[in-house]
Amino acid sequence: MSFKKYIIVMVIATIFALAGFGFVLFNIDPYETGALGFILFYSTLFFSSVGMLSLIMFVFRWIFNKSQPIFTLIIKSFRHGILLSILMAVFLVLQQLELLTWWNMSLIIAVVITVEFFFASHKPGRKLI
């Protein structure tokens, strides 16, 4: 996939995810809906934040880091967007369940940092495991 096609697909997918999130946010009552409403809320929030964070981080990397190839910037931005969105969604679920404490946050952040170090240390052409 070319760079231009990737950006177009990401923008369109992010717009659809944001539209879905807006629909869920304004049309689903959390007091009347069951688990399906919360699943829709968190999934649309996750996908819209992945799209927004990936695009924003890519633009900043593209502006400030011209030395790396574009596909490397895209991969890093997408990976960081996914990791930050997972972090945000997990924090929000734990907060909803009243289980979010400082040590839970520390452990979850440590796991995300470990996953990022694992992927950052991976060299192309080497097997991951």
N, C-alpha and C positions, 0 to 999 in steps of 0.2 A: 504494500500500500504506500502510495506516495505521501509526502509531507502534507500537501494541500488537501488530499482526500482525508487524511487522518484528522486534521483540524476541523474540516467540515463535518465529519461524522461525530467527532467529540462535541462540537458546539450543538449540533442537532440533538444528540442524545442527552446532553445536559439540559437543553431547553425542555425536552419531553419530561425528563426527570423532575425539573423544577415545576413544570405544569402539574405533574402528578402529585408532587408534594404540596403545592398550593391547593389543589383539589381536596386532598386528604385533610389538610390543615383547616380549611374553611367549611367543609361539608360533613365531616365525620365527628360525631360527638363522642368524646372518650368515656362519658358516663353511661351512655346507652349501648355502645358497641362492646363486643367481647374482645377476645384475643386477636381477631382478624384486624380490627381497627388499629391496634398497636403494632401489629406486624406490618401493615401497610404504611403506617407513619414512619417506623424506623427504617424500613427498606427504601422508601422513597427519599427519606432524609439521607440515607447512606449513598444512594446512587447520585443524587444531586450534589452532595458534597464531594464525592469522588470526581465528578466532572468539573465542578468549579475549581477545586483545589488543584487538580491536574493541569487545567488550562492556565490558571494564575501562576503556578510554579513554573510551568514551561515558558511562559512569556518572560518572567523575571530571569530565568536561566538563559534564555535566548538573547535577551538584551545585555546581560552582564557577563556572559561566558561564551564568547564567540569561538574559543579555541577547540571546543569539543564538537564532534559531529552531532547533527540534529537528532538522529535516532537515539543516541546516548542520552541526550537531554529529555527526549520523550519518554524513554524507559524509566529514567530516574524520577521524573515528575509524576508519571502514572503510579509507580510503586509508592512514592511518598504520599500521593493523594489517597491511595487505598489504605495505607497504614494509619494516616491521620484520621481518616473517616471511620475506620474500625475503632480506633481509640476513642473518638467522640461518641460513637454509637454505644460502645460498651459502657462508657462513663454515664451516658444518659439513662441506659437501662438500669444500671446499678443505682443511680440516683432515684429513679422511679420506684425501685424496690426498697429504697432506704437502706442500701447496703454499701454505699460509697463512703469509704473512709480514706484517710491519708495513706495508710499502709496498703490498701487495695490499689489506690492510684499509683503508688510507688512500684508495686509488683507488676502492674499492667504496663506501665511505662518502661520498666526494665525489660519485659518480654518484647515489646515493640522495638526497643533499641537493639536487643540481641538479634532479632529477625533482620533488622536493617544492616547490622554489622555482617551478618551471614551473607546477605545478598551483595553488599558492597565489596566484600572480600572475594567474591566469586570472579574468577577470570574466564573470559570467553574461551570455549573449546574444552574446558575442564568439566568433568561430571560433578554435579552438586554433592552427591553422596557416594 
